[in-house]
Amino acid sequence: MSEGPTGRSRGTGASVPVPGRTEEHAELLRRVVEGDEHAFAQLYDATSSTLYGLVLRLVRSPELAAEVVQEVYLMAWQQAERFDAARGTALAWLCTMAHRRAVDRIRQNQRERERDQQYEVRQAETSSDSTWSEVEQSLDSGEVRAQLGALSPLQREAVCLVYYRGYSHRQVAEHLDVPLGTAKARIRDGLNNLRSALGVKQ
């Protein structure tokens, strides 16, 4: 069974340590500590495909994997003196940094998605609250209640849960056993229809 260009045994899917290359990588890192850019380029050529494969399996995005790998090699250039051959191989040291950096980016992206989702929820709720305020300011509550009949039963139930029983959008979704987006749509459409029925200007 032959080996690929990165020291990976073809057909097994697992990296196989190669003593000669292990020593070569360690020597290259020692030269990197001294600021040897040529040694750094050699180290990159010898190990980058392994790091890229590792990171890609984690982040599942070729573009993001390439970014993470570049960040890892920048860290390796800046922190080469931290490598200790007595604690492991140079490739293992690089892979450990790559794994940690990939996990950090995954968590960062997740936090960004959560912030975006929270922003969208706040925007939707603010829009609904603004619409309801316009209705209440324009007409008395008795007239509003009278015109609730202009809404569909689903819209009327959702609107009443929010503005007469104080439910949040998420509580409405749970109470009606529907997705959050469906509950928001019913509330939004119900308020818009109510505003139209009451003659409130857009």
Buried (B, 14 or more C-beta within 10 A) or exposed (E): EEBEEBBBBEEEEEBEEBEEBBEBBBBBBBBBBEEBEEBBEBBBEBBBBBBBBBBBEBBEBEEBBBBBBEBBBEBBBEEBEEBEBEEBBBBBBBBEBBBEBBBEBBEEEEEEEEEEEEEEBEEBBEBBEEBBEBBEEBBEEEEBEEBBEBBEEBBBBBBBBBBEEEBEBEBBBEBBEBEBEBBBBBBBBBBBBBBEBBEBEE
